[in-house]
Amino acid sequence: MRNDGRIEIGILLYPGAQLAAVLGLTDLLVLAGTLAARRAQAGTPTLHVAHWHIAAPGQPLTPSDASHPYPADALDILVLPPSLEAPISPEAAAPYVDWLRSLHDGGTTLASVCAGAYLLGESGRAAGRTITTNWAFNDSFATRFPEIQLDTDQLVIDDGDILTAGGAMAWIDLGLRLVERYLGAAVMLDTARTLLVDPLGRQQRYYSSFAPRVSHGDAAVLNVQNWLHDTHARETALPDLAHRAGMEERTFLRRFQKATGMTATEYCQRVRVARARELLQSTRLPLERIAWDVGYSDPGSFRKVFSRIVGLTPGEYRRRFNAG
């Protein structure tokens, strides 16, 4: 923040950037500034938002607002918005990489939403960090950026100078986090109430589907995976799984974890929970019946596993997502 109390926030208009997110985030931040001004508290900073773009090939990045009074190296934060297209390629990202590195090295916080994480990854400034992006990108992102850890259960991860948000609509959550950071929790809550959106605290795992790794090339393990999904993992005895894979039990456990990235027990639990989520969304069956239908004779065990994986109890999940 400069001596005049302004917080400079840039949003990058890279090829394929989702304009609805760019404009929506701008509106959210402007609204928050208006609400903060109404409180008339001394020392409250003001937010200034500008959209940055390359006007022509080979030219430097410039703000779309011609009246922008500060150079790029004065940005407090630069947001890399989501895209509804395929994630940006290394070639398309190349014109931005040096600029992003220079900004971050000069003290600018880099923030990404959804597929914007690929541009963040290309900058190299998230190496060794844990970030989030859309859960559907787990495999492709990990393959492209193995030096970055992913936690896509989280909707927002605030690591100080690196700030990341999950799915395409998580720009709302990112915006609220920025409001909380610069204008305080009270203004953040005012902004959320005014826009009729949930305040901070959601997790991406409330919404994500189980997307297992299937492109690992181990045909025997894939055969077991397909069978587990076909049967909703109702039968998960280790001897049966190993026999179906044609392996000794210890060999099966080792190869299954190497191929899928999780233990057989965890995998089976996620298959069962995925089926339970479908039933909670589409039926009014009692929770005890759903627990039994997905393979748990003890409803308490079912609730414990469901809550650990989803982040909500079965009852909370039904109240939030049941279509009836």
C-alpha positions as a Markdown table, in Angstrom:
| # | Residue | x | y | z |
|---|---|---|---|---|
| 1 | Met | 0.0 | 0.0 | 0.0 |
| 2 | Arg | 1.4 | 3.4 | -1.0 |
| 3 | Asn | 1.5 | 6.5 | 1.2 |
| 4 | Asp | -1.8 | 7.8 | -0.3 |
| 5 | Gly | -3.6 | 4.7 | 1.0 |
| 6 | Arg | -4.3 | 3.1 | -2.4 |
| 7 | Ile | -4.2 | -0.6 | -2.9 |
| 8 | Glu | -3.4 | -1.3 | -6.6 |
| 9 | Ile | -5.0 | -4.5 | -7.9 |
| 10 | Gly | -4.4 | -5.7 | -11.4 |
| 11 | Ile | -6.3 | -8.3 | -13.4 |
| 12 | Leu | -4.5 | -9.9 | -16.3 |
| 13 | Leu | -6.4 | -10.1 | -19.6 |
| 14 | Tyr | -4.5 | -13.0 | -21.1 |
| 15 | Pro | -5.8 | -15.0 | -24.2 |
| 16 | Gly | -8.9 | -16.9 | -23.2 |
| 17 | Ala | -9.4 | -15.1 | -19.8 |
| 18 | Gln | -13.0 | -15.4 | -18.7 |
| 19 | Leu | -14.4 | -11.9 | -19.0 |
| 20 | Ala | -17.3 | -12.6 | -16.6 |
| 21 | Ala | -14.8 | -13.3 | -13.9 |
| 22 | Val | -12.7 | -10.3 | -14.8 |
| 23 | Leu | -15.7 | -7.9 | -14.7 |
| 24 | Gly | -17.4 | -9.7 | -11.7 |
| 25 | Leu | -14.3 | -9.5 | -9.6 |
| 26 | Thr | -13.9 | -5.8 | -10.5 |
| 27 | Asp | -17.5 | -5.1 | -9.5 |
| 28 | Leu | -17.0 | -7.0 | -6.2 |
| 29 | Leu | -13.9 | -5.0 | -5.3 |
| 30 | Val | -15.5 | -1.7 | -6.3 |
| 31 | Leu | -18.6 | -2.5 | -4.2 |
| 32 | Ala | -16.4 | -3.4 | -1.2 |
| 33 | Gly | -14.6 | -0.1 | -1.5 |
| 34 | Thr | -17.9 | 1.7 | -1.5 |
| 35 | Leu | -19.1 | -0.2 | 1.6 |
| 36 | Ala | -15.8 | 0.5 | 3.3 |
| 37 | Ala | -16.1 | 4.2 | 2.6 |
| 38 | Arg | -19.6 | 4.3 | 4.2 |
| 39 | Arg | -18.0 | 3.1 | 7.4 |
| 40 | Ala | -15.7 | 6.2 | 7.3 |
| 41 | Gln | -13.0 | 4.7 | 9.4 |
| 42 | Ala | -9.8 | 6.6 | 9.5 |
| 43 | Gly | -6.9 | 4.9 | 7.8 |
| 44 | Thr | -9.0 | 2.5 | 5.6 |
| 45 | Pro | -7.3 | 2.0 | 2.3 |
| 46 | Thr | -9.0 | 2.5 | -1.1 |
| 47 | Leu | -8.9 | -0.2 | -3.8 |
| 48 | His | -8.1 | 0.6 | -7.3 |
| 49 | Val | -8.6 | -2.1 | -10.0 |
| 50 | Ala | -7.1 | -2.0 | -13.5 |
| 51 | His | -7.1 | -4.6 | -16.3 |
| 52 | Trp | -3.7 | -5.3 | -17.8 |
| 53 | His | -3.1 | -6.6 | -21.3 |
| 54 | Ile | -0.7 | -6.7 | -24.3 |
| 55 | Ala | -2.0 | -4.2 | -26.8 |
| 56 | Ala | -0.1 | -5.7 | -29.7 |
| 57 | Pro | 2.3 | -8.6 | -30.2 |
| 58 | Gly | 5.8 | -7.7 | -28.9 |
| 59 | Gln | 4.6 | -4.7 | -26.9 |
| 60 | Pro | 4.8 | -4.4 | -23.1 |
| 61 | Leu | 1.8 | -5.0 | -20.8 |
| 62 | Thr | -0.3 | -1.9 | -20.2 |
| 63 | Pro | -3.4 | -1.1 | -18.1 |
| 64 | Ser | -6.7 | -0.8 | -20.0 |
| 65 | Asp | -7.4 | 2.3 | -17.8 |
| 66 | Ala | -5.4 | 5.1 | -19.5 |
| 67 | Ser | -5.7 | 7.2 | -16.3 |
| 68 | His | -3.8 | 4.5 | -14.3 |
| 69 | Pro | -1.4 | 6.5 | -12.2 |
| 70 | Tyr | 1.1 | 3.8 | -11.2 |
| 71 | Pro | 3.6 | 1.6 | -13.1 |
| 72 | Ala | 3.2 | -2.1 | -13.1 |
| 73 | Asp | 5.9 | -2.6 | -10.5 |
| 74 | Ala | 3.7 | -0.7 | -8.0 |
| 75 | Leu | 1.0 | -3.4 | -8.1 |
| 76 | Asp | 0.1 | -4.8 | -4.7 |
| 77 | Ile | -1.6 | -7.9 | -6.3 |
| 78 | Leu | -2.0 | -9.3 | -9.8 |
| 79 | Val | -4.9 | -11.7 | -10.4 |
| 80 | Leu | -4.7 | -14.4 | -13.1 |
| 81 | Pro | -8.4 | -15.1 | -13.8 |
| 82 | Pro | -10.0 | -18.3 | -14.9 |
| 83 | Ser | -10.6 | -19.4 | -18.5 |
| 84 | Leu | -13.4 | -21.5 | -20.0 |
| 85 | Glu | -11.0 | -22.6 | -22.7 |
| 86 | Ala | -8.2 | -25.2 | -22.3 |
| 87 | Pro | -5.5 | -24.1 | -19.9 |
| 88 | Ile | -3.0 | -21.7 | -21.4 |
| 89 | Ser | -0.2 | -23.4 | -23.2 |
| 90 | Pro | 3.5 | -22.8 | -22.5 |
| 91 | Glu | 3.8 | -21.0 | -25.8 |
| 92 | Ala | 0.9 | -18.7 | -25.1 |
| 93 | Ala | 2.1 | -18.0 | -21.6 |
| 94 | Ala | 5.7 | -17.1 | -22.7 |
| 95 | Pro | 5.0 | -13.3 | -23.2 |
| 96 | Tyr | 3.9 | -13.0 | -19.6 |
| 97 | Val | 6.4 | -15.1 | -17.7 |
| 98 | Asp | 9.3 | -12.6 | -17.3 |
| 99 | Trp | 6.8 | -9.9 | -16.3 |
| 100 | Leu | 5.2 | -12.1 | -13.7 |
| 101 | Arg | 8.6 | -13.1 | -12.3 |
| 102 | Ser | 9.6 | -9.4 | -12.1 |
| 103 | Leu | 6.4 | -8.4 | -10.4 |
| 104 | His | 6.7 | -11.1 | -7.8 |
| 105 | Asp | 10.3 | -10.5 | -7.1 |
| 106 | Gly | 9.4 | -6.8 | -6.6 |
| 107 | Gly | 6.8 | -7.6 | -3.9 |
| 108 | Thr | 3.6 | -8.1 | -5.9 |
| 109 | Thr | 1.3 | -10.9 | -4.7 |
| 110 | Leu | 0.4 | -13.2 | -7.5 |
| 111 | Ala | -3.2 | -14.7 | -7.3 |
| 112 | Ser | -4.9 | -17.2 | -9.6 |
| 113 | Val | -8.3 | -18.6 | -10.1 |
| 114 | Cys | -9.0 | -22.0 | -11.6 |
| 115 | Ala | -7.1 | -22.4 | -14.9 |
| 116 | Gly | -5.2 | -19.2 | -14.2 |
| 117 | Ala | -3.0 | -21.5 | -12.0 |
| 118 | Tyr | -1.4 | -22.7 | -15.2 |
| 119 | Leu | 0.0 | -19.2 | -15.9 |
| 120 | Leu | 1.1 | -19.0 | -12.3 |
| 121 | Gly | 2.8 | -22.4 | -12.7 |
| 122 | Glu | 4.6 | -21.1 | -15.8 |
| 123 | Ser | 6.1 | -18.2 | -13.8 |
| 124 | Gly | 7.9 | -20.7 | -11.6 |
| 125 | Arg | 7.1 | -18.7 | -8.5 |
| 126 | Ala | 4.8 | -21.3 | -7.1 |
| 127 | Ala | 7.5 | -24.1 | -7.1 |
| 128 | Gly | 7.6 | -25.8 | -3.8 |
| 129 | Arg | 4.3 | -24.3 | -2.7 |
| 130 | Thr | 0.9 | -25.9 | -2.1 |
| 131 | Ile | -1.8 | -24.3 | -4.2 |
| 132 | Thr | -5.3 | -25.0 | -5.4 |
| 133 | Thr | -7.1 | -25.0 | -8.8 |
| 134 | Asn | -10.1 | -26.7 | -10.2 |
| 135 | Trp | -10.2 | -30.3 | -9.0 |
| 136 | Ala | -10.7 | -31.5 | -12.6 |
| 137 | Phe | -7.1 | -30.4 | -13.4 |
| 138 | Asn | -5.5 | -32.6 | -10.8 |
| 139 | Asp | -3.7 | -34.9 | -13.2 |
| 140 | Ser | -2.9 | -32.5 | -16.0 |
| 141 | Phe | -1.5 | -29.9 | -13.7 |
| 142 | Ala | 0.5 | -32.4 | -11.7 |
| 143 | Thr | 2.0 | -33.7 | -14.9 |
| 144 | Arg | 2.9 | -30.3 | -16.2 |
| 145 | Phe | 4.1 | -28.8 | -12.9 |
| 146 | Pro | 5.4 | -31.7 | -10.7 |
| 147 | Glu | 7.3 | -29.2 | -8.5 |
| 148 | Ile | 4.0 | -27.7 | -7.2 |
| 149 | Gln | 1.8 | -29.4 | -4.6 |
| 150 | Leu | -1.9 | -29.4 | -5.2 |
| 151 | Asp | -4.7 | -29.4 | -2.5 |
| 152 | Thr | -7.9 | -29.2 | -4.6 |
| 153 | Asp | -10.1 | -29.9 | -1.6 |
| 154 | Gln | -9.5 | -26.3 | -0.6 |
| 155 | Leu | -11.4 | -23.5 | -2.4 |
| 156 | Val | -8.8 | -20.8 | -1.4 |
| 157 | Ile | -5.2 | -21.1 | -0.2 |
| 158 | Asp | -3.7 | -17.9 | 1.0 |
| 159 | Asp | 0.1 | -18.3 | 1.2 |
| 160 | Gly | 0.9 | -14.7 | 1.6 |
| 161 | Asp | 2.6 | -13.7 | -1.6 |
| 162 | Ile | 0.9 | -16.5 | -3.5 |
| 163 | Leu | -2.9 | -16.7 | -3.4 |
| 164 | Thr | -4.9 | -19.3 | -5.3 |
| 165 | Ala | -8.6 | -20.2 | -5.7 |
| 166 | Gly | -10.3 | -23.3 | -7.1 |
| 167 | Gly | -13.1 | -23.5 | -9.7 |
| 168 | Ala | -14.1 | -21.0 | -12.2 |
| 169 | Met | -16.6 | -19.3 | -9.9 |
| 170 | Ala | -14.1 | -19.1 | -7.0 |
| 171 | Trp | -13.2 | -15.6 | -8.1 |
| 172 | Ile | -16.0 | -14.7 | -5.7 |
| 173 | Asp | -14.1 | -16.3 | -2.8 |
| 174 | Leu | -10.8 | -14.8 | -4.0 |
| 175 | Gly | -12.4 | -11.4 | -4.1 |
| 176 | Leu | -13.8 | -11.8 | -0.6 |
| 177 | Arg | -10.4 | -12.9 | 0.7 |
| 178 | Leu | -8.8 | -9.8 | -0.8 |
| 179 | Val | -11.5 | -7.6 | 0.7 |
| 180 | Glu | -10.8 | -9.2 | 4.1 |
| 181 | Arg | -7.1 | -8.8 | 3.7 |
| 182 | Tyr | -7.2 | -5.1 | 2.8 |
| 183 | Leu | -10.5 | -3.8 | 4.2 |
| 184 | Gly | -11.1 | -6.1 | 7.1 |
| 185 | Ala | -13.6 | -8.9 | 8.0 |
| 186 | Ala | -16.5 | -6.6 | 8.7 |
| 187 | Val | -16.4 | -5.1 | 5.1 |
| 188 | Met | -16.0 | -8.6 | 3.7 |
| 189 | Leu | -19.1 | -9.8 | 5.5 |
| 190 | Asp | -21.0 | -6.7 | 4.3 |
| 191 | Thr | -19.9 | -7.4 | 0.8 |
| 192 | Ala | -21.0 | -11.0 | 0.9 |
| 193 | Arg | -24.4 | -10.1 | 2.4 |
| 194 | Thr | -24.9 | -7.4 | -0.2 |
| 195 | Leu | -24.2 | -9.8 | -3.1 |
| 196 | Leu | -26.1 | -12.7 | -1.4 |
| 197 | Val | -23.1 | -15.0 | -1.5 |
| 198 | Asp | -21.6 | -17.3 | 1.1 |
| 199 | Pro | -18.8 | -15.6 | 3.1 |
| 200 | Leu | -15.4 | -17.2 | 3.3 |
| 201 | Gly | -15.3 | -20.7 | 4.7 |
| 202 | Arg | -16.5 | -22.9 | 1.8 |
| 203 | Gln | -14.3 | -25.7 | 0.6 |
| 204 | Gln | -14.0 | -27.0 | -3.0 |
| 205 | Arg | -14.5 | -30.6 | -1.9 |
| 206 | Tyr | -18.2 | -29.8 | -1.1 |
| 207 | Tyr | -18.7 | -29.6 | -4.9 |
| 208 | Ser | -16.0 | -31.8 | -6.5 |
| 209 | Ser | -16.7 | -35.2 | -7.9 |
| 210 | Phe | -14.4 | -38.2 | -7.6 |
| 211 | Ala | -12.2 | -38.1 | -10.6 |
| 212 | Pro | -9.8 | -41.0 | -10.2 |
| 213 | Arg | -6.5 | -41.4 | -12.1 |
| 214 | Val | -7.1 | -43.8 | -15.0 |
| 215 | Ser | -4.4 | -43.0 | -17.4 |
| 216 | His | -1.6 | -44.8 | -15.5 |
| 217 | Gly | -1.2 | -47.7 | -17.9 |
| 218 | Asp | -1.5 | -50.5 | -15.4 |
| 219 | Ala | -4.3 | -52.6 | -17.0 |
| 220 | Ala | -4.7 | -54.9 | -14.0 |
| 221 | Val | -5.2 | -52.1 | -11.6 |
| 222 | Leu | -7.6 | -50.4 | -14.1 |
| 223 | Asn | -9.6 | -53.6 | -14.3 |
| 224 | Val | -10.1 | -53.4 | -10.5 |
| 225 | Gln | -10.9 | -49.7 | -10.6 |
| 226 | Asn | -13.6 | -50.3 | -13.2 |
| 227 | Trp | -15.1 | -53.2 | -11.2 |
| 228 | Leu | -15.2 | -51.0 | -8.1 |
| 229 | His | -17.1 | -48.3 | -9.9 |
| 230 | Asp | -19.5 | -50.7 | -11.5 |
| 231 | Thr | -20.3 | -52.2 | -8.1 |
| 232 | His | -20.0 | -48.9 | -6.1 |
| 233 | Ala | -17.3 | -50.7 | -4.1 |
| 234 | Arg | -19.7 | -52.7 | -2.0 |
| 235 | Glu | -17.3 | -55.6 | -1.9 |
| 236 | Thr | -13.8 | -54.4 | -0.9 |
| 237 | Ala | -12.1 | -57.4 | 0.8 |
| 238 | Leu | -8.4 | -57.3 | 0.0 |
| 239 | Pro | -8.1 | -61.0 | -1.1 |
| 240 | Asp | -11.0 | -60.5 | -3.6 |
| 241 | Leu | -9.4 | -57.3 | -5.1 |
| 242 | Ala | -6.0 | -58.9 | -5.4 |
| 243 | His | -7.5 | -62.0 | -7.0 |
| 244 | Arg | -9.3 | -59.9 | -9.5 |
| 245 | Ala | -6.0 | -58.2 | -10.4 |
| 246 | Gly | -4.2 | -61.5 | -10.6 |
| 247 | Met | -1.6 | -60.5 | -8.0 |
| 248 | Glu | -0.4 | -61.3 | -4.5 |
| 249 | Glu | -2.0 | -59.0 | -1.9 |
| 250 | Arg | 1.2 | -57.0 | -1.1 |
| 251 | Thr | 2.0 | -56.6 | -4.8 |
| 252 | Phe | -1.5 | -55.5 | -5.5 |
| 253 | Leu | -1.5 | -52.9 | -2.7 |
| 254 | Arg | 1.9 | -51.5 | -3.9 |
| 255 | Arg | 0.8 | -51.3 | -7.5 |
| 256 | Phe | -2.6 | -49.9 | -6.8 |
| 257 | Gln | -1.2 | -47.0 | -4.8 |
| 258 | Lys | 1.5 | -46.3 | -7.4 |
| 259 | Ala | -1.1 | -46.2 | -10.2 |
| 260 | Thr | -3.9 | -44.3 | -8.5 |
| 261 | Gly | -2.1 | -42.2 | -6.0 |
| 262 | Met | -4.1 | -43.5 | -3.0 |
| 263 | Thr | -4.4 | -46.7 | -1.0 |
| 264 | Ala | -7.0 | -49.2 | -2.0 |
| 265 | Thr | -8.9 | -48.5 | 1.3 |
| 266 | Glu | -9.1 | -44.7 | 0.5 |
| 267 | Tyr | -10.1 | -45.4 | -3.0 |
| 268 | Cys | -12.9 | -47.6 | -2.0 |
| 269 | Gln | -14.1 | -45.1 | 0.5 |
| 270 | Arg | -14.2 | -42.4 | -2.1 |
| 271 | Val | -16.2 | -44.6 | -4.5 |
| 272 | Arg | -18.7 | -45.3 | -1.8 |
| 273 | Val | -18.9 | -41.6 | -0.8 |
| 274 | Ala | -19.5 | -40.6 | -4.4 |
| 275 | Arg | -22.4 | -43.0 | -4.6 |
| 276 | Ala | -23.7 | -41.6 | -1.3 |
| 277 | Arg | -23.6 | -38.1 | -2.6 |
| 278 | Glu | -25.7 | -39.1 | -5.6 |
| 279 | Leu | -28.3 | -40.6 | -3.3 |
| 280 | Leu | -28.3 | -37.6 | -0.9 |
| 281 | Gln | -28.8 | -35.3 | -3.9 |
| 282 | Ser | -31.6 | -37.2 | -5.6 |
| 283 | Thr | -33.5 | -39.1 | -2.9 |
| 284 | Arg | -35.0 | -38.7 | 0.5 |
| 285 | Leu | -33.9 | -42.1 | 1.7 |
| 286 | Pro | -33.0 | -42.2 | 5.4 |
| 287 | Leu | -29.3 | -41.7 | 6.1 |
| 288 | Glu | -29.1 | -45.2 | 7.7 |
| 289 | Arg | -30.5 | -46.7 | 4.5 |
| 290 | Ile | -28.0 | -44.8 | 2.4 |
| 291 | Ala | -25.2 | -45.9 | 4.6 |
| 292 | Trp | -26.3 | -49.6 | 4.2 |
| 293 | Asp | -26.7 | -49.2 | 0.4 |
| 294 | Val | -23.2 | -48.0 | 0.0 |
| 295 | Gly | -21.6 | -50.7 | 2.1 |
| 296 | Tyr | -21.6 | -49.4 | 5.7 |
| 297 | Ser | -23.4 | -51.5 | 8.3 |
| 298 | Asp | -22.5 | -48.8 | 11.0 |
| 299 | Pro | -24.1 | -45.4 | 10.2 |
| 300 | Gly | -21.6 | -43.8 | 12.6 |
| 301 | Ser | -18.7 | -45.0 | 10.5 |
| 302 | Phe | -20.3 | -43.9 | 7.3 |
| 303 | Arg | -20.8 | -40.3 | 8.8 |
| 304 | Lys | -17.2 | -40.2 | 9.9 |
| 305 | Val | -15.8 | -41.2 | 6.5 |
| 306 | Phe | -18.3 | -39.0 | 4.6 |
| 307 | Ser | -17.4 | -35.9 | 6.7 |
| 308 | Arg | -13.7 | -36.5 | 6.3 |
| 309 | Ile | -13.9 | -36.7 | 2.5 |
| 310 | Val | -16.6 | -34.1 | 1.8 |
| 311 | Gly | -16.1 | -31.7 | 4.6 |
| 312 | Leu | -19.8 | -31.7 | 5.5 |
| 313 | Thr | -21.9 | -34.3 | 7.4 |
| 314 | Pro | -24.4 | -36.3 | 5.3 |
| 315 | Gly | -27.2 | -34.2 | 6.7 |
| 316 | Glu | -25.5 | -30.9 | 5.9 |
| 317 | Tyr | -24.7 | -32.1 | 2.4 |
| 318 | Arg | -28.4 | -33.1 | 1.8 |
| 319 | Arg | -29.7 | -29.8 | 3.1 |
| 320 | Arg | -27.3 | -27.9 | 0.8 |
| 321 | Phe | -27.6 | -30.0 | -2.4 |
| 322 | Asn | -30.8 | -32.1 | -2.4 |
| 323 | Ala | -32.8 | -31.3 | -5.6 |
| 324 | Gly | -36.1 | -32.1 | -4.0 |
